[in-house]
Amino acid sequence: MTGIVLDSSIVGCWCFPDESSPVAAAAFDELGRAGAIVPSLWWFEVRNVLVVNERRGRIDPPGSAAFLADLDMLPISFDRQSDSTTVLALAREHRLTVYDAAYLELAHRREAPLATLDRRLAAAADAAGVALLGA
């Protein structure tokens, strides 16, 4: 096992204190112990969370840059080995976006628990026999 698979929904809780979650706190703790792995799309999703919240006035560009610098210091590695056939099959079977299916495929392939706040993704993980952090 290579740590946890970290969904971008968790990262918002780390950035915005009013979005605290026991699962996000557990993910941060587990990250310190075992590290995390994410699909390549995570890089874009995290930045999208920040820019959307800049538009909402919750964070400014220097705050986003500081958060990203802190995030870069964490033991998070990127997986670039997604299996297209499996991702598509999971998206179809569980009615997920392809983006969410990429997290599920990675957790399944790496036999790693998935850390997510997305209910649909969590339900799909449960149905697929993928462990959920905090469940």
Buried (B, 14 or more C-beta within 10 A) or exposed (E): EBBBBBBBBBBBBBBBEEBEBEBBBBBBEBBEEBBBBBBEBBBEBBEEBBEEBBEEEBBEEEBBEEBBEEBEEBEBEEBEEBBEEBBEEBBEEBEBEBBBBBBBBBBBBBEBBBBBBBEEBBBBBEEBEBBBBBE
